[in-house]
Amino acid sequence: MSEPKPAAGTGRQTERRVHHKVRAVFVEACALIAPSLAHGAAGLASAAELLRKRYPELSALEIHVLVSAAARLHGQGS
């Protein structure tokens, strides 16, 4: 994978993150689904359902990103 190129004239890397809504709710969402994640793989579906109900504005992909990241954070994912 190649490194992002600096923005022209700034010397800084360009922003590669695209799931801004996920970033905005990540901390709250992790707290919401932590009990589900404690049940391992069996809790992933219930975690996704909780997030769909709490954040109906998020797409299926954004829900997946949230559950995957939270599972990694809680040591349930790879």
C-alpha positions as CSV (number, residue, x, y, z in Angstrom):
1,M,0.0,0.0,0.0
2,S,1.4,3.4,-0.9
3,E,1.6,6.3,1.5
4,P,-0.7,9.3,0.9
5,K,0.9,12.2,-0.9
6,P,1.2,15.5,0.8
7,A,-1.4,18.1,-0.2
8,A,0.1,20.5,-2.7
9,G,2.2,23.2,-1.1
10,T,1.4,22.2,2.5
11,G,3.8,19.4,3.3
12,R,0.9,17.6,5.1
13,Q,-0.7,14.3,4.1
14,T,-4.2,14.4,2.7
15,E,-7.0,13.1,4.7
16,R,-7.8,9.5,3.8
17,R,-10.6,8.8,6.2
18,V,-14.0,8.7,4.6
19,H,-16.4,7.6,7.3
20,H,-16.8,11.0,9.1
21,K,-20.2,10.1,10.6
22,V,-18.7,7.0,12.1
23,R,-15.9,9.0,13.7
24,A,-18.5,11.4,15.2
25,V,-20.4,8.7,17.0
26,F,-17.6,6.2,17.7
27,V,-17.1,6.7,21.4
28,E,-20.8,6.7,22.2
29,A,-21.4,3.7,19.9
30,C,-18.6,1.6,21.5
31,A,-20.1,2.2,24.9
32,L,-23.5,1.2,23.6
33,I,-22.4,-2.1,22.0
34,A,-19.7,-3.1,24.5
35,P,-22.1,-5.6,26.4
36,S,-22.9,-7.2,23.1
37,L,-19.3,-7.6,22.1
38,A,-18.6,-9.3,25.4
39,H,-20.5,-12.3,23.9
40,G,-17.9,-12.7,21.2
41,A,-18.9,-13.5,17.6
42,A,-22.5,-14.3,18.7
43,G,-22.9,-10.7,19.9
44,L,-21.8,-9.0,16.6
45,A,-25.3,-9.3,15.0
46,S,-27.0,-7.8,18.1
47,A,-24.4,-5.0,18.2
48,A,-25.2,-4.2,14.5
49,E,-28.9,-4.2,15.3
50,L,-28.4,-1.9,18.3
51,L,-26.5,0.5,16.1
52,R,-29.1,0.4,13.3
53,K,-31.8,1.4,15.8
54,R,-29.7,4.1,17.6
55,Y,-28.2,5.6,14.4
56,P,-30.7,5.1,11.5
57,E,-28.9,7.8,9.5
58,L,-25.8,5.5,9.1
59,S,-25.5,3.2,6.1
60,A,-25.0,-0.5,6.3
61,L,-21.4,0.0,5.4
62,E,-20.9,2.5,8.2
63,I,-22.6,0.2,10.7
64,H,-20.2,-2.6,9.6
65,V,-17.2,-0.2,10.0
66,L,-18.4,0.7,13.5
67,V,-18.9,-2.9,14.6
68,S,-15.6,-4.1,13.1
69,A,-13.6,-1.3,14.7
70,A,-15.3,-1.7,18.1
71,A,-14.7,-5.5,18.0
72,R,-11.0,-4.9,17.3
73,L,-10.9,-2.4,20.1
74,H,-12.5,-4.9,22.5
75,G,-10.2,-7.7,21.3
76,Q,-13.0,-9.7,19.4
77,G,-11.8,-9.1,15.9
78,S,-8.7,-9.6,13.8
